[in-house]
C-alpha cells in the first residue's frame, strides 16, 4: 500500500516571545485508490474470481479512498 503525505508550514514572530504557526497537511496527494484484499473464496466450478480485486478500502475518511484529505492548523506559541 502506498500512501503519500505532504505538509507545508510557516512560522511568524509576533513580538519577542510569541509565535504563530500555520500548517497545511494533505494526505493521498496523488489520489491513488488503495485496493481491498483480493477475493479469497475458491469455487471449483468457477475459478475466474479467485484472487481478483473487487473494490477499494474504506469510506470517505479512511485510507482507501481516492480523495485528498486536507487539514489546516494554526497555533500560537508563548
C-alpha positions as a printed Julia matrix, in Angstrom:
78×3 Matrix{Float64}:
   0.0     0.0     0.0
   1.3     3.44   -0.93
   0.13    6.5     0.97
   1.64    9.88    0.14
   1.67   12.8     2.56
   2.55   16.46    2.07
   2.96   19.12    4.73
   3.79   22.83    4.45
   4.24   25.2     7.39
   5.2    28.8     8.08
   6.08   30.41   11.39
   5.56   34.12   12.13
   7.09   36.05   15.04
   4.73   38.33   16.94
   6.84   40.35   19.32
   9.73   38.82   21.26
   8.07   35.84   22.9
   5.02   34.97   20.83
   4.99   33.0    17.58
   2.17   31.95   15.3
   2.48   28.85   13.12
   0.17   27.84   10.28
   0.41   24.36    8.78
  -1.29   22.63    5.86
  -1.3    18.81    5.78
  -2.5    16.79    2.82
  -2.88   13.01    2.62
  -3.07   10.93   -0.57
  -1.69   13.72   -2.74
  -1.71   11.7    -5.99
  -5.28   10.44   -5.35
  -4.41    6.76   -5.81
  -7.06    4.29   -4.66
  -5.99    1.68   -2.1
  -7.44   -1.65   -3.16
  -9.07   -4.05   -0.73
  -7.72   -7.53   -0.23
  -8.16  -10.0    -3.08
 -11.12  -12.37   -3.24
 -10.16  -15.44   -1.21
 -13.21  -17.62   -1.92
 -12.27  -20.55   -4.11
 -15.02  -22.15   -6.19
 -14.03  -25.34   -8.02
 -16.63  -24.81  -10.78
 -15.83  -21.12  -11.42
 -12.18  -20.26  -10.69
 -12.21  -16.92  -12.54
 -12.94  -14.8    -9.43
 -10.25  -16.24   -7.15
  -7.52  -13.69   -6.37
  -9.22  -10.75   -8.09
  -9.6    -7.28   -6.55
 -13.22   -6.19   -6.32
 -13.1    -2.85   -4.51
 -11.22   -0.26   -2.51
 -10.66    0.05    1.2
 -12.66    2.31    3.45
 -15.09    5.15    3.2
 -14.58    8.91    2.75
 -12.4     9.35    5.84
 -10.45    6.1     5.6
  -7.14    5.32    3.92
  -8.69    3.57    0.94
 -10.42    6.38   -0.88
  -9.02    8.07   -3.97
  -9.56   11.53   -2.48
  -7.18   14.01   -0.94
  -7.67   14.94    2.71
  -6.66   18.47    3.73
  -6.12   19.82    7.24
  -5.19   23.42    8.07
  -3.87   24.09   11.58
  -3.0    27.36   13.27
  -1.32   27.66   16.67
   0.13   30.3    18.96
   3.32   29.6    20.92
   4.05   31.62   24.05
